[in-house]
């Protein structure tokens, strides 16, 4: 349901625009993880997200600070078990 729903894609794009108000990628990732999970990202998560952003930027023909790669990342976060399920 969360994977292809147009509303989810729209919300991912809006969340990406909010994150891009932060000046640097580490600050954006910190805000992303604090908002989604109530915690900071681990070093491994930071590295994985940075690599994902670079790959998506290449796919979109943009830079990693463009909203499209960030929307892809936020859409991925929406679909993570840690985001969907409360412990």
Biopython code that builds the backbone (N, CA, C, O; Angstrom):
import numpy as np
from Bio.PDB.StructureBuilder import StructureBuilder

atoms = [
    (1, "UNK", "N", (0.820, -1.189, 0.000)),
    (1, "UNK", "CA", (0.000, 0.000, 0.000)),
    (1, "UNK", "C", (0.868, 1.259, 0.000)),
    (1, "UNK", "O", (0.598, 2.195, -0.753)),
    (2, "UNK", "N", (1.899, 1.290, 0.830)),
    (2, "UNK", "CA", (2.718, 2.502, 0.949)),
    (2, "UNK", "C", (3.696, 2.629, -0.220)),
    (2, "UNK", "O", (4.244, 3.706, -0.456)),
    (3, "UNK", "N", (3.914, 1.553, -0.939)),
    (3, "UNK", "CA", (4.919, 1.576, -1.985)),
    (3, "UNK", "C", (4.505, 2.400, -3.194)),
    (3, "UNK", "O", (5.305, 3.189, -3.698)),
    (4, "UNK", "N", (3.278, 2.239, -3.671)),
    (4, "UNK", "CA", (2.880, 2.877, -4.920)),
    (4, "UNK", "C", (1.751, 3.883, -4.785)),
    (4, "UNK", "O", (1.323, 4.445, -5.793)),
    (5, "UNK", "N", (1.264, 4.127, -3.613)),
    (5, "UNK", "CA", (0.151, 5.040, -3.443)),
    (5, "UNK", "C", (0.563, 6.467, -3.810)),
    (5, "UNK", "O", (1.591, 6.945, -3.329)),
    (6, "UNK", "N", (-0.212, 7.158, -4.649)),
    (6, "UNK", "CA", (0.135, 8.528, -5.047)),
    (6, "UNK", "C", (0.251, 9.488, -3.860)),
    (6, "UNK", "O", (1.089, 10.390, -3.874)),
    (7, "UNK", "N", (-0.577, 9.302, -2.844)),
    (7, "UNK", "CA", (-0.502, 10.161, -1.667)),
    (7, "UNK", "C", (0.850, 10.010, -0.971)),
    (7, "UNK", "O", (1.437, 10.995, -0.523)),
    (8, "UNK", "N", (1.335, 8.788, -0.885)),
    (8, "UNK", "CA", (2.622, 8.532, -0.239)),
    (8, "UNK", "C", (3.752, 9.185, -1.042)),
    (8, "UNK", "O", (4.664, 9.782, -0.469)),
    (9, "UNK", "N", (3.683, 9.067, -2.361)),
    (9, "UNK", "CA", (4.687, 9.723, -3.203)),
    (9, "UNK", "C", (4.656, 11.235, -3.016)),
    (9, "UNK", "O", (5.705, 11.878, -2.957)),
    (10, "UNK", "N", (3.463, 11.801, -2.924)),
    (10, "UNK", "CA", (3.315, 13.242, -2.720)),
    (10, "UNK", "C", (3.924, 13.649, -1.377)),
    (10, "UNK", "O", (4.657, 14.635, -1.297)),
    (11, "UNK", "N", (3.621, 12.896, -0.335)),
    (11, "UNK", "CA", (4.141, 13.212, 0.990)),
    (11, "UNK", "C", (5.661, 13.066, 1.039)),
    (11, "UNK", "O", (6.337, 13.844, 1.711)),
    (12, "UNK", "N", (6.197, 12.081, 0.335)),
    (12, "UNK", "CA", (7.650, 11.910, 0.272)),
    (12, "UNK", "C", (8.297, 13.139, -0.367)),
    (12, "UNK", "O", (9.338, 13.607, 0.095)),
    (13, "UNK", "N", (7.681, 13.656, -1.423)),
    (13, "UNK", "CA", (8.200, 14.863, -2.065)),
    (13, "UNK", "C", (8.155, 16.074, -1.153)),
    (13, "UNK", "O", (9.089, 16.876, -1.129)),
    (14, "UNK", "N", (7.069, 16.208, -0.403)),
    (14, "UNK", "CA", (6.955, 17.330, 0.532)),
    (14, "UNK", "C", (7.978, 17.224, 1.658)),
    (14, "UNK", "O", (8.584, 18.219, 2.057)),
    (15, "UNK", "N", (8.164, 16.005, 2.165)),
    (15, "UNK", "CA", (9.142, 15.785, 3.228)),
    (15, "UNK", "C", (10.556, 16.104, 2.720)),
    (15, "UNK", "O", (11.369, 16.682, 3.440)),
    (16, "UNK", "N", (10.829, 15.718, 1.476)),
    (16, "UNK", "CA", (12.136, 16.004, 0.885)),
    (16, "UNK", "C", (12.389, 17.508, 0.838)),
    (16, "UNK", "O", (13.491, 17.961, 1.148)),
    (17, "UNK", "N", (11.392, 18.273, 0.459)),
    (17, "UNK", "CA", (11.552, 19.732, 0.391)),
    (17, "UNK", "C", (11.831, 20.324, 1.769)),
    (17, "UNK", "O", (12.610, 21.270, 1.895)),
    (18, "UNK", "N", (11.200, 19.772, 2.794)),
    (18, "UNK", "CA", (11.470, 20.230, 4.164)),
    (18, "UNK", "C", (12.917, 19.913, 4.547)),
    (18, "UNK", "O", (13.612, 20.756, 5.116)),
    (19, "UNK", "N", (13.362, 18.711, 4.235)),
    (19, "UNK", "CA", (14.733, 18.321, 4.577)),
    (19, "UNK", "C", (15.757, 19.194, 3.872)),
    (19, "UNK", "O", (16.815, 19.488, 4.429)),
    (20, "UNK", "N", (15.452, 19.606, 2.661)),
    (20, "UNK", "CA", (16.400, 20.415, 1.891)),
    (20, "UNK", "C", (16.554, 21.836, 2.432)),
    (20, "UNK", "O", (17.382, 22.598, 1.933)),
    (21, "UNK", "N", (15.775, 22.197, 3.435)),
    (21, "UNK", "CA", (15.974, 23.490, 4.086)),
    (21, "UNK", "C", (17.195, 23.454, 5.011)),
    (21, "UNK", "O", (17.714, 24.497, 5.406)),
    (22, "UNK", "N", (17.643, 22.252, 5.347)),
    (22, "UNK", "CA", (18.869, 22.099, 6.138)),
    (22, "UNK", "C", (20.064, 22.310, 5.211)),
    (22, "UNK", "O", (20.011, 21.906, 4.050)),
    (23, "UNK", "N", (21.137, 22.934, 5.696)),
    (23, "UNK", "CA", (22.239, 23.300, 4.807)),
    (23, "UNK", "C", (23.139, 22.163, 4.315)),
    (23, "UNK", "O", (23.743, 22.282, 3.250)),
    (24, "UNK", "N", (23.240, 21.065, 5.070)),
    (24, "UNK", "CA", (24.171, 20.002, 4.678)),
    (24, "UNK", "C", (23.482, 18.644, 4.709)),
    (24, "UNK", "O", (22.454, 18.463, 5.362)),
    (25, "UNK", "N", (24.072, 17.698, 3.990)),
    (25, "UNK", "CA", (23.521, 16.341, 3.975)),
    (25, "UNK", "C", (23.491, 15.712, 5.369)),
    (25, "UNK", "O", (22.470, 15.132, 5.736)),
    (26, "UNK", "N", (24.567, 15.800, 6.164)),
    (26, "UNK", "CA", (24.494, 15.217, 7.508)),
    (26, "UNK", "C", (23.366, 15.816, 8.360)),
    (26, "UNK", "O", (22.708, 15.098, 9.113)),
    (27, "UNK", "N", (23.147, 17.112, 8.243)),
    (27, "UNK", "CA", (22.061, 17.747, 8.995)),
    (27, "UNK", "C", (20.703, 17.287, 8.476)),
    (27, "UNK", "O", (19.770, 17.103, 9.258)),
    (28, "UNK", "N", (20.589, 17.103, 7.181)),
    (28, "UNK", "CA", (19.336, 16.601, 6.597)),
    (28, "UNK", "C", (19.045, 15.183, 7.067)),
    (28, "UNK", "O", (17.913, 14.853, 7.420)),
    (29, "UNK", "N", (20.085, 14.349, 7.067)),
    (29, "UNK", "CA", (19.896, 12.969, 7.517)),
    (29, "UNK", "C", (19.554, 12.909, 8.998)),
    (29, "UNK", "O", (18.733, 12.093, 9.416)),
    (30, "UNK", "N", (20.173, 13.761, 9.783)),
    (30, "UNK", "CA", (19.849, 13.832, 11.211)),
    (30, "UNK", "C", (18.372, 14.192, 11.390)),
    (30, "UNK", "O", (17.664, 13.553, 12.169)),
    (31, "UNK", "N", (17.918, 15.199, 10.679)),
    (31, "UNK", "CA", (16.509, 15.611, 10.780)),
    (31, "UNK", "C", (15.579, 14.507, 10.289)),
    (31, "UNK", "O", (14.538, 14.254, 10.894)),
    (32, "UNK", "N", (15.951, 13.856, 9.201)),
    (32, "UNK", "CA", (15.153, 12.757, 8.658)),
    (32, "UNK", "C", (14.975, 11.652, 9.694)),
    (32, "UNK", "O", (13.855, 11.213, 9.952)),
    (33, "UNK", "N", (16.066, 11.210, 10.277)),
    (33, "UNK", "CA", (15.997, 10.109, 11.242)),
    (33, "UNK", "C", (15.345, 10.536, 12.557)),
    (33, "UNK", "O", (14.624, 9.751, 13.173)),
    (34, "UNK", "N", (15.587, 11.750, 12.982)),
    (34, "UNK", "CA", (14.928, 12.245, 14.199)),
    (34, "UNK", "C", (13.419, 12.307, 14.002)),
    (34, "UNK", "O", (12.655, 11.933, 14.891)),
    (35, "UNK", "N", (12.998, 12.777, 12.843)),
    (35, "UNK", "CA", (11.568, 12.881, 12.553)),
    (35, "UNK", "C", (10.926, 11.510, 12.400)),
    (35, "UNK", "O", (9.846, 11.265, 12.937)),
    (36, "UNK", "N", (11.578, 10.624, 11.678)),
    (36, "UNK", "CA", (11.000, 9.308, 11.381)),
    (36, "UNK", "C", (11.081, 8.346, 12.552)),
    (36, "UNK", "O", (10.121, 7.630, 12.835)),
    (37, "UNK", "N", (12.214, 8.323, 13.234)),
    (37, "UNK", "CA", (12.474, 7.281, 14.219)),
    (37, "UNK", "C", (12.755, 7.787, 15.632)),
    (37, "UNK", "O", (12.843, 6.993, 16.568)),
    (38, "UNK", "N", (12.894, 9.092, 15.791)),
    (38, "UNK", "CA", (13.184, 9.637, 17.108)),
    (38, "UNK", "C", (14.604, 9.371, 17.567)),
    (38, "UNK", "O", (14.883, 9.347, 18.766)),
    (39, "UNK", "N", (15.502, 9.170, 16.611)),
    (39, "UNK", "CA", (16.905, 8.888, 16.939)),
    (39, "UNK", "C", (17.791, 9.383, 15.815)),
    (39, "UNK", "O", (17.323, 9.699, 14.721)),
    (40, "UNK", "N", (19.075, 9.443, 16.103)),
    (40, "UNK", "CA", (20.053, 9.801, 15.077)),
    (40, "UNK", "C", (20.370, 8.587, 14.214)),
    (40, "UNK", "O", (20.243, 7.451, 14.673)),
    (41, "UNK", "N", (20.781, 8.815, 12.968)),
    (41, "UNK", "CA", (21.203, 7.681, 12.138)),
    (41, "UNK", "C", (22.565, 7.161, 12.595)),
    (41, "UNK", "O", (23.399, 7.925, 13.081)),
    (42, "UNK", "N", (22.776, 5.883, 12.437)),
    (42, "UNK", "CA", (24.093, 5.320, 12.717)),
    (42, "UNK", "C", (25.043, 5.733, 11.594)),
    (42, "UNK", "O", (24.609, 6.245, 10.563)),
    (43, "UNK", "N", (26.320, 5.510, 11.797)),
    (43, "UNK", "CA", (27.305, 5.812, 10.758)),
    (43, "UNK", "C", (27.001, 4.985, 9.505)),
    (43, "UNK", "O", (27.082, 5.489, 8.385)),
    (44, "UNK", "N", (26.657, 3.731, 9.703)),
    (44, "UNK", "CA", (26.314, 2.862, 8.576)),
    (44, "UNK", "C", (25.092, 3.360, 7.820)),
    (44, "UNK", "O", (25.059, 3.323, 6.590)),
    (45, "UNK", "N", (24.097, 3.821, 8.552)),
    (45, "UNK", "CA", (22.896, 4.364, 7.913)),
    (45, "UNK", "C", (23.216, 5.652, 7.158)),
    (45, "UNK", "O", (22.706, 5.883, 6.061)),
    (46, "UNK", "N", (24.063, 6.486, 7.756)),
    (46, "UNK", "CA", (24.471, 7.717, 7.065)),
    (46, "UNK", "C", (25.179, 7.392, 5.754)),
    (46, "UNK", "O", (24.911, 8.007, 4.722)),
    (47, "UNK", "N", (26.077, 6.428, 5.807)),
    (47, "UNK", "CA", (26.813, 6.035, 4.605)),
    (47, "UNK", "C", (25.878, 5.443, 3.554)),
    (47, "UNK", "O", (25.980, 5.773, 2.373)),
    (48, "UNK", "N", (24.968, 4.570, 3.982)),
    (48, "UNK", "CA", (24.024, 3.955, 3.050)),
    (48, "UNK", "C", (23.122, 5.009, 2.408)),
    (48, "UNK", "O", (22.858, 4.953, 1.206)),
    (49, "UNK", "N", (22.657, 5.951, 3.193)),
    (49, "UNK", "CA", (21.794, 7.017, 2.667)),
    (49, "UNK", "C", (22.554, 7.908, 1.687)),
    (49, "UNK", "O", (22.020, 8.291, 0.646)),
    (50, "UNK", "N", (23.784, 8.230, 2.019)),
    (50, "UNK", "CA", (24.597, 9.067, 1.137)),
    (50, "UNK", "C", (24.843, 8.366, -0.197)),
    (50, "UNK", "O", (24.761, 8.989, -1.255)),
    (51, "UNK", "N", (25.142, 7.076, -0.143)),
    (51, "UNK", "CA", (25.328, 6.291, -1.374)),
    (51, "UNK", "C", (24.026, 6.217, -2.171)),
    (51, "UNK", "O", (24.032, 6.356, -3.395)),
    (52, "UNK", "N", (22.912, 5.998, -1.472)),
    (52, "UNK", "CA", (21.610, 5.930, -2.137)),
    (52, "UNK", "C", (21.303, 7.247, -2.838)),
    (52, "UNK", "O", (20.856, 7.249, -3.985)),
    (53, "UNK", "N", (21.537, 8.364, -2.158)),
    (53, "UNK", "CA", (21.281, 9.673, -2.758)),
    (53, "UNK", "C", (22.118, 9.877, -4.014)),
    (53, "UNK", "O", (21.619, 10.394, -5.013)),
    (54, "UNK", "N", (23.380, 9.478, -3.973)),
    (54, "UNK", "CA", (24.263, 9.620, -5.135)),
    (54, "UNK", "C", (23.765, 8.762, -6.298)),
    (54, "UNK", "O", (23.741, 9.210, -7.444)),
    (55, "UNK", "N", (23.367, 7.527, -5.992)),
    (55, "UNK", "CA", (22.854, 6.639, -7.040)),
    (55, "UNK", "C", (21.570, 7.189, -7.659)),
    (55, "UNK", "O", (21.405, 7.165, -8.878)),
    (56, "UNK", "N", (20.672, 7.678, -6.824)),
    (56, "UNK", "CA", (19.401, 8.205, -7.332)),
    (56, "UNK", "C", (19.629, 9.494, -8.120)),
    (56, "UNK", "O", (18.944, 9.742, -9.112)),
    (57, "UNK", "N", (20.574, 10.306, -7.689)),
    (57, "UNK", "CA", (20.892, 11.524, -8.433)),
    (57, "UNK", "C", (21.384, 11.167, -9.834)),
    (57, "UNK", "O", (21.014, 11.814, -10.814)),
    (58, "UNK", "N", (22.208, 10.149, -9.920)),
    (58, "UNK", "CA", (22.689, 9.688, -11.225)),
    (58, "UNK", "C", (21.523, 9.213, -12.079)),
    (58, "UNK", "O", (21.441, 9.551, -13.260)),
    (59, "UNK", "N", (20.626, 8.436, -11.496)),
    (59, "UNK", "CA", (19.454, 7.936, -12.241)),
    (59, "UNK", "C", (18.570, 9.066, -12.752)),
    (59, "UNK", "O", (18.036, 9.002, -13.859)),
    (60, "UNK", "N", (18.423, 10.097, -11.931)),
    (60, "UNK", "CA", (17.567, 11.229, -12.302)),
    (60, "UNK", "C", (18.306, 12.269, -13.134)),
    (60, "UNK", "O", (17.681, 13.177, -13.682)),
    (61, "UNK", "N", (19.625, 12.151, -13.236)),
    (61, "UNK", "CA", (20.423, 13.138, -13.948)),
    (61, "UNK", "C", (20.472, 14.477, -13.227)),
    (61, "UNK", "O", (20.477, 15.540, -13.849)),
    (62, "UNK", "N", (20.507, 14.399, -11.890)),
    (62, "UNK", "CA", (20.523, 15.603, -11.057)),
    (62, "UNK", "C", (21.691, 15.523, -10.081)),
    (62, "UNK", "O", (22.522, 14.619, -10.157)),
    (63, "UNK", "N", (21.739, 16.471, -9.176)),
    (63, "UNK", "CA", (22.703, 16.438, -8.081)),
    (63, "UNK", "C", (22.029, 15.829, -6.859)),
    (63, "UNK", "O", (20.803, 15.734, -6.803)),
    (64, "UNK", "N", (22.826, 15.420, -5.886)),
    (64, "UNK", "CA", (22.251, 14.764, -4.703)),
    (64, "UNK", "C", (21.492, 15.724, -3.797)),
    (64, "UNK", "O", (20.809, 15.279, -2.875)),
    (65, "UNK", "N", (21.592, 17.024, -4.032)),
    (65, "UNK", "CA", (20.805, 17.960, -3.235)),
    (65, "UNK", "C", (19.539, 18.409, -3.965)),
    (65, "UNK", "O", (18.891, 19.374, -3.559)),
    (66, "UNK", "N", (19.192, 17.705, -5.042)),
    (66, "UNK", "CA", (17.939, 17.929, -5.761)),
    (66, "UNK", "C", (16.805, 17.228, -5.000)),
    (66, "UNK", "O", (17.051, 16.216, -4.343)),
    (67, "UNK", "N", (15.585, 17.736, -5.073)),
    (67, "UNK", "CA", (14.475, 17.092, -4.356)),
    (67, "UNK", "C", (14.181, 15.651, -4.783)),
    (67, "UNK", "O", (13.711, 14.862, -3.962)),
    (68, "UNK", "N", (14.442, 15.286, -6.034)),
    (68, "UNK", "CA", (14.080, 13.937, -6.499)),
    (68, "UNK", "C", (14.796, 12.823, -5.733)),
    (68, "UNK", "O", (14.127, 11.906, -5.256)),
    (69, "UNK", "N", (16.120, 12.860, -5.594)),
    (69, "UNK", "CA", (16.771, 11.803, -4.809)),
    (69, "UNK", "C", (16.303, 11.788, -3.352)),
    (69, "UNK", "O", (16.166, 10.721, -2.753)),
    (70, "UNK", "N", (16.061, 12.963, -2.791)),
    (70, "UNK", "CA", (15.595, 13.027, -1.405)),
    (70, "UNK", "C", (14.178, 12.481, -1.281)),
    (70, "UNK", "O", (13.849, 11.846, -0.279)),
    (71, "UNK", "N", (13.347, 12.713, -2.270)),
    (71, "UNK", "CA", (11.994, 12.137, -2.254)),
    (71, "UNK", "C", (12.068, 10.616, -2.327)),
    (71, "UNK", "O", (11.289, 9.920, -1.676)),
    (72, "UNK", "N", (13.007, 10.103, -3.121)),
    (72, "UNK", "CA", (13.198, 8.654, -3.177)),
    (72, "UNK", "C", (13.622, 8.109, -1.819)),
    (72, "UNK", "O", (13.158, 7.051, -1.393)),
    (73, "UNK", "N", (14.504, 8.836, -1.146)),
    (73, "UNK", "CA", (14.962, 8.399, 0.176)),
    (73, "UNK", "C", (13.820, 8.443, 1.195)),
    (73, "UNK", "O", (13.633, 7.493, 1.956)),
    (74, "UNK", "N", (13.067, 9.525, 1.211)),
    (74, "UNK", "CA", (11.964, 9.605, 2.183)),
    (74, "UNK", "C", (10.908, 8.554, 1.884)),
    (74, "UNK", "O", (10.298, 8.008, 2.803)),
    (75, "UNK", "N", (10.687, 8.266, 0.616)),
    (75, "UNK", "CA", (9.731, 7.206, 0.252)),
    (75, "UNK", "C", (10.225, 5.856, 0.780)),
    (75, "UNK", "O", (9.435, 5.034, 1.245)),
    (76, "UNK", "N", (11.520, 5.644, 0.703)),
    (76, "UNK", "CA", (12.102, 4.414, 1.251)),
    (76, "UNK", "C", (11.909, 4.349, 2.764)),
    (76, "UNK", "O", (11.582, 3.294, 3.308)),
    (77, "UNK", "N", (12.111, 5.467, 3.434)),
    (77, "UNK", "CA", (11.928, 5.525, 4.890)),
    (77, "UNK", "C", (10.484, 5.183, 5.262)),
    (77, "UNK", "O", (10.243, 4.448, 6.219)),
    (78, "UNK", "N", (9.528, 5.720, 4.503)),
    (78, "UNK", "CA", (8.110, 5.410, 4.758)),
    (78, "UNK", "C", (7.849, 3.909, 4.755)),
    (78, "UNK", "O", (6.952, 3.431, 5.449)),
    (79, "UNK", "N", (8.626, 3.168, 3.981)),
    (79, "UNK", "CA", (8.385, 1.742, 3.817)),
    (79, "UNK", "C", (9.259, 0.859, 4.702)),
    (79, "UNK", "O", (9.205, -0.366, 4.599)),
    (80, "UNK", "N", (10.055, 1.462, 5.558)),
    (80, "UNK", "CA", (10.887, 0.673, 6.473)),
    (80, "UNK", "C", (10.042, 0.133, 7.630)),
    (80, "UNK", "O", (9.132, 0.810, 8.109)),
    (81, "UNK", "N", (10.340, -1.058, 8.064)),
    (81, "UNK", "CA", (9.596, -1.657, 9.186)),
    (81, "UNK", "C", (9.657, -0.790, 10.428)),
    (81, "UNK", "O", (8.673, -0.672, 11.159)),
    (82, "UNK", "N", (10.808, -0.185, 10.668)),
    (82, "UNK", "CA", (10.962, 0.662, 11.854)),
    (82, "UNK", "C", (10.010, 1.867, 11.809)),
    (82, "UNK", "O", (9.586, 2.362, 12.854)),
    (83, "UNK", "N", (9.678, 2.334, 10.609)),
    (83, "UNK", "CA", (8.749, 3.457, 10.473)),
    (83, "UNK", "C", (7.303, 2.979, 10.582)),
    (83, "UNK", "O", (6.472, 3.660, 11.183)),
    (84, "UNK", "N", (6.999, 1.828, 10.014)),
    (84, "UNK", "CA", (5.629, 1.335, 9.923)),
    (84, "UNK", "C", (5.137, 0.759, 11.250)),
    (84, "UNK", "O", (3.985, 0.972, 11.630)),
    (85, "UNK", "N", (6.009, 0.026, 11.961)),
    (85, "UNK", "CA", (5.599, -0.662, 13.170)),
    (85, "UNK", "C", (6.142, 0.008, 14.428)),
    (85, "UNK", "O", (7.316, 0.375, 14.486)),
    (86, "UNK", "N", (5.296, 0.164, 15.419)),
    (86, "UNK", "CA", (5.698, 0.724, 16.700)),
    (86, "UNK", "C", (6.075, -0.431, 17.620)),
    (86, "UNK", "O", (5.339, -1.412, 17.729)),
    (87, "UNK", "N", (7.220, -0.313, 18.280)),
    (87, "UNK", "CA", (7.643, -1.371, 19.220)),
    (87, "UNK", "C", (7.002, -1.143, 20.563)),
    (87, "UNK", "O", (7.226, -1.918, 21.493)),
]
sb = StructureBuilder()
sb.init_structure("model")
sb.init_model(0)
sb.init_chain("A")
sb.init_seg("    ")
for serial, (resi, resn, name, xyz) in enumerate(atoms, 1):
    if name == "N":
        sb.init_residue(resn, " ", resi, " ")
    sb.init_atom(name, np.array(xyz, "f"), 0.0, 1.0, " ", f" {name:<3s}", serial, name[0])
structure = sb.get_structure()
